[in-house]
Amino acid sequence: MKNTPLVSIIIPNFNHSRYLDESVQSALNQTYENIEIIINDNASTDNSVEVLSKYVDRGVIINKNPQNLYNFNYDILDDWVSGKYLLLLCADDVLRPDFIRRAVDIMENDPDIGFVHGERDYIDENGITTELDPFFNCSFRAKGLDMLPIFTITDIGQSAQALIRYSAFKEIDLHDTESDHLNIDREQWFRLSMVSDYAYIRDKMALIRMPEVTSETTRIVETFYHPIALYHTAKSFEHWALLRGYDGIEERVGLALKRFAKECIGFTKVFLKREKYNLAKKYLLFMKLVDRTIEEDEDYKLCMDALNRKDASGIQIDEYKKSSNYSRRKRNYDPPKGYVIIDEKGQCIDER
């Protein structure tokens, strides 16, 4: 199998010693054999290096960084990656055994495809899996530009779910390291769809580790990082697409910002209920800057009234969702127009 294309699996790690064995083993246990595994340890302070040391004899390359590189893990790939294809596997995520083989087969059959997206389930810190509805209702390939509206509006995957053609990755200027950490994968997929086509495997190809949702979500939204990050991502999409001559992006970004403003109302209700009025005021002002029409929304008016009265007794809220609630989300959407249904090898079954 050594005459098949080399695949580089990059595993950035910071203090994930608890999950490292499972993650590294999932890379080693791929049914596709021609793989190199490179681990970037970002100055971990736990026993990560000790855990990783036993994999050196199995050909795993371990790079010890002097500090946490965060998004810059993408930007050092030129110094390390030798493969035709690459995958960034977070140190707490897990690959299913057939993912690399199936994704390589698809891209070898169609050189225009720049990345293959495999479906996911979630796994929590205790190893309990939450099964998710697949986002799309079939395996398919599609033009990258036809996927742009979807990536603009919603986040449908993480880094471990994408095998990327390295030539396409280099064409998108590696990555914008100014992007916020939470949305870096979404922005990367958006950029890849500007320069290449896309393929989707409906079967579950990865397990994505979910932290304890309540505490993590609370930290992000209460530092006001969440709205700034999402706004930055949307405007980054717009800037990059306009540079590439894609003139249909403004409408899509506008819709994304309207959806984002509506989402922020939910957080605002929680802050009002908790009597965090200054934080609620920040969100309400920011929403109005993002989407002027939000002032006509009945929930927005209700929040403004509660803020002015400093009385949230009339507001109904859904507290932050627990990870188990993800299993209740029903998706199963049609792919974008012009898609081609494919089999495991990427061969056309039906054109739509």
C-alpha positions as CSV (number, residue, x, y, z in Angstrom):
1,M,0.0,0.0,0.0
2,K,3.1,2.3,0.1
3,N,2.5,3.3,-3.5
4,T,-0.7,5.0,-2.5
5,P,-0.7,8.8,-1.6
6,L,0.8,9.7,1.7
7,V,-1.6,11.2,4.2
8,S,-0.3,13.5,7.0
9,I,-2.3,13.5,10.3
10,I,-1.4,16.4,12.5
11,I,-2.4,16.2,16.2
12,P,-2.0,19.5,18.1
13,N,-2.1,18.9,21.8
14,F,-2.2,21.1,24.9
15,N,-2.8,19.3,28.3
16,H,-5.0,16.5,26.8
17,S,-3.0,13.6,28.2
18,R,-6.3,12.0,29.4
19,Y,-7.5,11.6,25.8
20,L,-4.2,11.2,23.9
21,D,-4.0,7.4,23.8
22,E,-7.5,7.1,22.3
23,S,-6.8,9.9,19.7
24,V,-3.4,8.7,18.6
25,Q,-4.5,5.0,18.5
26,S,-7.4,6.0,16.2
27,A,-4.9,7.5,13.8
28,L,-2.6,4.5,14.0
29,N,-5.5,2.1,13.5
30,Q,-6.7,3.5,10.1
31,T,-7.3,0.8,7.5
32,Y,-5.4,3.1,5.1
33,E,-1.7,2.3,5.7
34,N,0.4,5.1,4.1
35,I,0.1,7.6,6.9
36,E,2.5,9.8,8.8
37,I,1.5,11.1,12.2
38,I,2.9,14.3,13.6
39,I,2.1,15.5,17.1
40,N,2.6,19.2,18.0
41,D,2.7,19.4,21.7
42,N,2.0,23.0,22.7
43,A,4.1,23.3,25.9
44,S,1.8,21.0,27.9
45,T,2.1,21.2,31.6
46,D,0.5,17.8,32.3
47,N,2.0,14.4,31.5
48,S,1.3,14.5,27.8
49,V,4.9,14.1,26.7
50,E,5.2,11.0,28.9
51,V,2.1,9.5,27.3
52,L,3.3,10.4,23.8
53,S,6.9,9.0,24.3
54,K,5.7,5.4,23.8
55,Y,4.6,6.1,20.2
56,V,8.1,7.2,19.0
57,D,9.0,3.6,18.2
58,R,5.9,3.3,16.1
59,G,7.1,6.1,13.8
60,V,5.1,8.9,15.3
61,I,6.9,12.3,15.1
62,I,6.6,14.4,18.2
63,N,7.3,18.2,17.9
64,K,7.6,20.0,21.3
65,N,6.7,23.6,20.9
66,P,8.0,26.2,23.4
67,Q,4.6,27.8,23.7
68,N,1.0,27.2,22.8
69,L,0.6,28.0,19.1
70,Y,-3.2,27.9,19.0
71,N,-4.2,28.7,15.4
72,F,-0.5,28.8,14.3
73,N,-0.5,25.0,14.4
74,Y,-1.8,25.4,10.8
75,D,1.0,27.7,9.8
76,I,3.9,25.5,10.6
77,L,2.7,22.7,8.3
78,D,5.1,23.5,5.5
79,D,7.9,22.5,7.8
80,W,6.4,19.1,8.7
81,V,3.9,17.8,6.2
82,S,5.0,15.5,3.4
83,G,1.6,14.1,2.4
84,K,-0.6,14.7,-0.6
85,Y,-3.5,14.9,1.9
86,L,-3.7,16.2,5.4
87,L,-6.0,16.0,8.4
88,L,-5.9,18.0,11.6
89,L,-7.0,15.7,14.5
90,C,-7.5,17.5,17.8
91,A,-5.9,15.5,20.6
92,D,-9.3,14.8,22.3
93,D,-11.1,13.7,19.1
94,V,-11.2,10.2,17.5
95,L,-11.2,8.9,13.9
96,R,-13.2,5.9,12.7
97,P,-11.0,3.3,11.2
98,D,-12.1,3.7,7.5
99,F,-12.2,7.4,7.2
100,I,-8.9,8.0,5.6
101,R,-9.3,5.2,3.1
102,R,-12.7,6.3,2.0
103,A,-11.8,9.9,1.7
104,V,-8.6,9.2,-0.3
105,D,-10.6,7.0,-2.7
106,I,-13.0,9.8,-3.3
107,M,-10.3,12.5,-4.0
108,E,-8.2,10.1,-6.1
109,N,-11.3,9.6,-8.3
110,D,-11.9,13.3,-8.6
111,P,-8.9,15.7,-8.5
112,D,-11.2,18.8,-8.3
113,I,-12.4,17.8,-4.8
114,G,-10.3,19.7,-2.3
115,F,-11.8,18.3,0.9
116,V,-13.9,15.4,2.1
117,H,-16.2,15.9,5.0
118,G,-17.2,12.8,7.1
119,E,-20.1,12.8,9.5
120,R,-19.7,12.8,13.3
121,D,-21.1,11.9,16.6
122,Y,-20.2,13.6,19.9
123,I,-18.3,12.0,22.8
124,D,-18.2,13.6,26.2
125,E,-15.3,13.7,28.8
126,N,-16.5,10.4,30.2
127,G,-16.5,8.6,26.9
128,I,-20.3,8.5,26.5
129,T,-21.3,8.9,22.8
130,T,-24.2,11.0,21.7
131,E,-25.5,10.0,18.3
132,L,-26.4,12.8,15.9
133,D,-28.6,13.0,12.9
134,P,-26.4,13.4,9.8
135,F,-26.5,16.9,8.4
136,F,-27.3,15.7,4.8
137,N,-29.5,12.9,3.6
138,C,-27.0,11.2,1.3
139,S,-23.3,10.9,0.4
140,F,-22.5,13.3,-2.5
141,R,-20.1,15.6,-4.2
142,A,-20.9,19.2,-5.1
143,K,-19.3,22.4,-6.5
144,G,-17.5,24.3,-3.8
145,L,-19.3,27.5,-4.6
146,D,-22.6,25.8,-4.1
147,M,-21.5,25.0,-0.6
148,L,-20.6,28.6,0.3
149,P,-24.1,29.6,1.5
150,I,-24.2,26.7,3.9
151,F,-20.8,27.4,5.5
152,T,-21.7,31.1,5.7
153,I,-24.9,30.4,7.7
154,T,-24.0,27.4,9.9
155,D,-21.2,25.3,11.4
156,I,-21.5,21.7,10.2
157,G,-18.1,20.2,11.2
158,Q,-14.8,20.2,13.0
159,S,-11.3,19.7,11.8
160,A,-11.2,15.9,12.5
161,Q,-14.1,15.5,10.0
162,A,-12.1,16.8,7.0
163,L,-9.4,15.2,4.9
164,I,-7.9,18.0,2.8
165,R,-5.9,18.1,-0.4
166,Y,-2.7,19.8,0.6
167,S,-2.5,21.7,-2.7
168,A,-5.9,23.2,-2.0
169,F,-4.8,24.1,1.5
170,K,-1.8,26.0,0.2
171,E,-4.0,27.8,-2.3
172,I,-6.0,29.4,0.6
173,D,-2.9,30.9,2.1
174,L,-2.7,28.3,4.8
175,H,-4.9,30.0,7.4
176,D,-5.8,33.4,8.7
177,T,-4.3,33.2,12.2
178,E,-6.2,36.3,13.3
179,S,-9.4,34.2,13.1
180,D,-10.9,33.3,16.4
181,H,-10.2,29.8,17.7
182,L,-13.8,28.6,17.8
183,N,-14.5,29.4,14.2
184,I,-11.2,28.5,12.5
185,D,-12.4,25.2,11.0
186,R,-15.6,26.8,9.6
187,E,-13.5,29.6,8.0
188,Q,-11.1,27.1,6.5
189,W,-13.9,25.1,4.9
190,F,-15.4,28.3,3.5
191,R,-12.0,29.2,2.0
192,L,-11.5,25.7,0.6
193,S,-14.9,25.8,-1.1
194,M,-13.8,29.0,-2.9
195,V,-11.0,27.1,-4.6
196,S,-12.1,23.5,-4.9
197,D,-15.1,21.1,-4.8
198,Y,-16.5,19.2,-1.9
199,A,-17.5,15.7,-1.0
200,Y,-19.6,14.4,1.9
201,I,-19.6,11.0,3.6
202,R,-22.9,10.5,5.4
203,D,-21.5,7.7,7.6
204,K,-20.0,8.5,11.0
205,M,-16.3,9.0,10.4
206,A,-15.3,10.8,13.6
207,L,-16.1,11.3,17.3
208,I,-15.8,15.0,18.4
209,R,-15.2,15.6,22.1
210,M,-17.6,17.9,23.7
211,P,-16.6,19.7,27.0
212,E,-19.0,20.2,29.8
213,V,-21.4,22.5,27.9
214,T,-22.8,24.7,30.6
215,S,-19.5,25.9,32.0
216,E,-17.8,26.4,28.7
217,T,-20.7,28.2,27.1
218,T,-21.1,30.5,30.1
219,R,-17.4,31.4,30.0
220,I,-17.5,32.3,26.3
221,V,-20.7,34.3,26.3
222,E,-20.0,36.2,29.6
223,T,-16.7,37.5,28.4
224,F,-18.5,38.9,25.3
225,Y,-16.2,36.8,23.2
226,H,-19.0,34.9,21.4
227,P,-20.6,37.9,19.5
228,I,-17.2,39.4,18.6
229,A,-15.9,36.0,17.3
230,L,-19.0,35.3,15.2
231,Y,-19.1,38.8,13.7
232,H,-15.4,38.6,12.9
233,T,-15.9,35.3,11.2
234,A,-18.8,36.6,9.0
235,K,-16.8,39.7,8.0
236,S,-13.8,37.6,7.2
237,F,-15.9,35.4,4.9
238,E,-17.1,38.6,3.1
239,H,-13.6,40.0,2.8
240,W,-12.0,36.8,1.5
241,A,-14.8,36.1,-1.0
242,L,-14.7,39.6,-2.4
243,L,-11.0,39.2,-3.0
244,R,-11.7,36.1,-4.9
245,G,-14.3,37.9,-7.1
246,Y,-17.4,36.1,-5.5
247,D,-19.9,38.9,-5.7
248,G,-22.9,37.1,-4.1
249,I,-21.4,37.0,-0.6
250,E,-22.9,40.2,0.8
251,E,-26.4,38.8,0.9
252,R,-25.3,35.5,2.5
253,V,-23.3,37.4,5.2
254,G,-26.3,39.6,5.8
255,L,-28.5,36.5,6.4
256,A,-25.8,35.1,8.7
257,L,-25.7,38.2,10.8
258,K,-29.4,38.3,11.1
259,R,-29.4,34.7,12.4
260,F,-26.5,35.6,14.7
261,A,-28.4,38.6,16.2
262,K,-31.5,36.4,16.8
263,E,-29.3,33.8,18.5
264,C,-27.9,36.5,20.9
265,I,-31.4,37.2,22.1
266,G,-31.4,33.8,23.9
267,F,-28.2,34.7,25.8
268,T,-29.6,38.1,26.6
269,K,-32.7,36.5,28.2
270,V,-30.5,34.4,30.4
271,F,-28.5,37.4,31.6
272,L,-31.7,39.3,32.4
273,K,-33.0,36.4,34.4
274,R,-29.6,36.4,36.3
275,E,-29.8,40.1,36.8
276,K,-26.6,40.7,34.8
277,Y,-28.1,43.9,33.3
278,N,-24.8,45.4,32.1
279,L,-24.0,42.3,30.1
280,A,-27.6,42.2,28.7
281,K,-27.3,45.8,27.7
282,K,-24.0,45.1,25.8
283,Y,-25.7,42.3,23.9
284,L,-28.7,44.3,23.0
285,L,-26.6,47.2,21.7
286,F,-24.3,44.9,19.8
287,M,-27.3,43.2,18.2
288,K,-28.6,46.5,16.9
289,L,-25.2,47.3,15.3
290,V,-25.2,43.9,13.6
291,D,-28.8,44.0,12.4
292,R,-30.8,47.1,12.5
293,T,-34.1,45.2,11.8
294,I,-33.7,43.3,15.1
295,E,-35.4,46.2,16.8
296,E,-38.7,45.0,15.2
297,D,-38.3,41.6,16.8
298,E,-40.8,40.9,19.6
299,D,-38.3,39.1,21.7
300,Y,-35.9,42.0,21.3
301,K,-38.6,44.4,22.4
302,L,-39.4,42.2,25.4
303,C,-35.7,42.2,26.4
304,M,-35.4,46.0,26.1
305,D,-38.5,46.4,28.3
306,A,-37.1,44.0,30.9
307,L,-33.8,45.8,30.9
308,N,-35.4,49.3,31.3
309,R,-37.5,48.0,34.2
310,K,-34.8,45.7,35.6
311,D,-37.5,43.1,35.9
312,A,-37.3,39.9,33.9
313,S,-40.3,38.2,35.4
314,G,-42.1,38.1,32.1
315,I,-39.3,36.5,30.1
316,Q,-39.3,32.7,29.3
317,I,-35.9,31.1,28.6
318,D,-34.4,27.8,27.7
319,E,-31.2,27.4,29.8
320,Y,-28.0,26.5,28.0
321,K,-28.4,23.1,26.3
322,K,-26.8,20.0,27.7
323,S,-24.8,17.9,25.2
324,S,-27.4,15.1,25.4
325,N,-29.9,17.5,23.7
326,Y,-27.9,17.4,20.5
327,S,-29.4,14.0,19.8
328,R,-32.8,15.6,19.5
329,R,-31.8,17.8,16.6
330,K,-33.4,16.5,13.4
331,R,-31.5,17.6,10.3
332,N,-31.2,15.3,7.3
333,Y,-31.1,18.1,4.7
334,D,-31.0,17.9,1.0
335,P,-27.6,18.8,-0.5
336,P,-27.3,22.0,-2.6
337,K,-28.7,21.9,-6.2
338,G,-26.5,20.2,-8.8
339,Y,-25.1,17.6,-6.4
340,V,-24.0,14.1,-7.4
341,I,-24.8,11.1,-5.2
342,I,-21.7,9.0,-4.8
343,D,-20.8,5.5,-3.5
344,E,-17.9,4.7,-1.2
345,K,-15.3,5.1,-4.0
346,G,-16.7,8.5,-5.0
347,Q,-18.3,7.1,-8.1
348,C,-21.4,8.7,-9.4
349,I,-24.7,6.9,-8.5
350,D,-27.2,9.7,-9.5
351,E,-27.0,13.3,-10.6
352,R,-29.5,15.9,-9.2
